[in-house]
Amino acid sequence: METTLSIIKPDGVRRNLIGKIFAKIEDKGLRIAATKMIHLSKKQAEMFYAVHKERPFYGELVESMTSGPVVVSVLQGANAIANYREVMGATNPAEAAAGTIRKEFAVSIGENTVHGSDAPETATTEVNFFFAASEIPNKE
């Protein structure tokens, strides 16, 4: 059993896509082990995306992620990281495969509706950023 983090970004929350995205996650065989809606502060968004601080899109990313509430979730399942990244689709929705979250719901590269961890180490760090162990029932 592997664990990963999912974020439904403000553009997805604003457009009332939470249930549709959760259905795609569950249809992929992943279990939503914990979830909550929060509104990231600028400081939280800057800390979470610190790895991108030197990239040209950093300021826009922080601004986008603080523009409204997000839904953060802990996903569990066999190969959860790869399986979630597959169902998310390519960052650029124009290049995403049919049936993926980003192909169906993303507005643009910047408003691409979802975020997912890219490696086991990242997943651990990201899950711990948003969730205390006591908030994840049956944490494995």
C-alpha positions as CSV (number, residue, x, y, z in Angstrom):
1,M,0.0,0.0,0.0
2,E,1.4,3.4,-1.1
3,T,0.2,6.8,0.0
4,T,0.2,10.1,-2.0
5,L,-1.3,13.6,-1.7
6,S,-3.9,15.1,-4.0
7,I,-4.9,18.7,-4.1
8,I,-7.9,19.9,-6.0
9,K,-6.8,23.4,-6.8
10,P,-9.0,26.6,-6.4
11,D,-10.1,26.5,-10.1
12,G,-11.5,23.0,-9.5
13,V,-13.2,23.8,-6.2
14,R,-14.7,27.0,-7.8
15,R,-16.1,25.1,-10.6
16,N,-17.7,22.5,-8.3
17,L,-15.6,19.6,-9.6
18,I,-14.8,17.9,-6.3
19,G,-17.2,15.0,-6.7
20,K,-16.3,14.3,-10.3
21,I,-12.6,14.3,-9.4
22,F,-13.1,12.1,-6.4
23,A,-15.1,9.6,-8.7
24,K,-12.1,9.4,-11.1
25,I,-9.8,8.8,-8.2
26,E,-11.9,6.0,-6.8
27,D,-12.6,4.5,-10.2
28,K,-8.8,4.2,-10.6
29,G,-8.8,2.0,-7.5
30,L,-7.5,4.5,-5.0
31,R,-8.9,5.0,-1.6
32,I,-9.5,8.5,-0.2
33,A,-8.1,7.9,3.3
34,A,-8.4,11.5,4.6
35,T,-9.6,14.8,3.1
36,K,-10.3,18.4,4.1
37,M,-11.0,21.8,2.5
38,I,-8.7,24.6,3.5
39,H,-7.8,28.1,2.2
40,L,-4.0,28.4,2.0
41,S,-2.4,31.5,3.2
42,K,0.3,33.1,1.1
43,K,3.0,31.9,3.6
44,Q,1.6,28.3,3.4
45,A,1.6,28.3,-0.4
46,E,5.1,29.7,-0.5
47,M,6.3,27.0,1.9
48,F,4.6,24.2,0.0
49,Y,5.9,25.3,-3.4
50,A,9.4,26.4,-2.1
51,V,11.0,23.9,-4.5
52,H,9.8,26.1,-7.4
53,K,10.9,29.5,-5.8
54,E,13.4,30.2,-8.6
55,R,11.1,29.3,-11.4
56,P,9.4,32.0,-13.4
57,F,5.9,30.8,-12.6
58,Y,6.4,30.7,-8.8
59,G,4.6,34.0,-8.1
60,E,1.7,33.1,-10.3
61,L,1.5,29.6,-8.7
62,V,1.3,31.1,-5.2
63,E,-1.3,33.6,-6.3
64,S,-3.4,30.9,-7.9
65,M,-3.2,28.5,-5.0
66,T,-4.3,31.2,-2.5
67,S,-7.2,32.5,-4.7
68,G,-9.7,30.3,-3.0
69,P,-10.1,27.1,-1.0
70,V,-8.4,23.8,-2.0
71,V,-9.3,20.2,-1.2
72,V,-6.3,18.2,0.1
73,S,-6.6,14.5,0.3
74,V,-4.5,11.5,1.3
75,L,-4.9,8.7,-1.3
76,Q,-3.9,5.1,-0.6
77,G,-3.6,2.1,-2.8
78,A,-1.2,-0.1,-4.8
79,N,1.2,2.2,-6.8
80,A,-0.9,5.2,-5.6
81,I,1.6,7.8,-6.8
82,A,1.9,6.5,-10.4
83,N,-1.8,5.6,-10.5
84,Y,-2.9,9.1,-9.4
85,R,-0.4,10.8,-11.8
86,E,-1.8,8.7,-14.6
87,V,-5.4,9.7,-13.8
88,M,-4.4,13.4,-13.4
89,G,-2.9,13.5,-16.9
90,A,-0.1,15.7,-18.3
91,T,0.4,19.2,-16.8
92,N,-0.6,20.8,-20.1
93,P,-4.2,19.8,-20.6
94,A,-3.7,20.0,-24.4
95,E,-1.2,17.1,-24.1
96,A,-3.2,15.1,-21.5
97,A,-4.7,11.7,-22.4
98,A,-8.4,11.4,-23.0
99,G,-10.3,10.6,-19.8
100,T,-7.8,12.2,-17.5
101,I,-8.7,14.9,-14.9
102,R,-6.7,17.6,-16.7
103,K,-8.0,16.7,-20.2
104,E,-11.6,16.9,-19.0
105,F,-11.4,19.7,-16.5
106,A,-8.2,21.9,-16.7
107,V,-8.6,25.4,-18.0
108,S,-4.9,25.9,-18.8
109,I,-1.4,24.9,-17.8
110,G,-1.6,27.3,-14.9
111,E,-5.1,26.3,-13.9
112,N,-4.7,22.6,-14.3
113,T,-7.2,21.7,-11.5
114,V,-5.1,19.1,-9.5
115,H,-1.7,18.5,-7.9
116,G,-0.2,15.1,-7.0
117,S,3.0,14.0,-5.4
118,D,5.7,12.8,-7.8
119,A,7.8,10.4,-5.6
120,P,7.5,8.5,-2.3
121,E,9.7,11.0,-0.5
122,T,7.7,14.0,-1.8
123,A,4.4,12.2,-0.9
124,T,5.6,11.8,2.7
125,T,6.6,15.4,2.9
126,E,3.4,16.7,1.3
127,V,1.1,14.5,3.3
128,N,2.8,15.6,6.5
129,F,2.5,19.3,5.4
130,F,-1.3,19.1,5.5
131,F,-2.2,16.2,7.8
132,A,-1.3,15.1,11.3
133,A,-1.0,11.3,11.7
134,S,-4.2,11.4,13.8
135,E,-6.1,12.7,10.9
136,I,-5.4,9.7,8.7
137,P,-7.5,6.7,9.9
138,N,-5.8,3.4,9.4
139,K,-2.5,5.0,8.3
140,E,-0.2,2.2,7.1
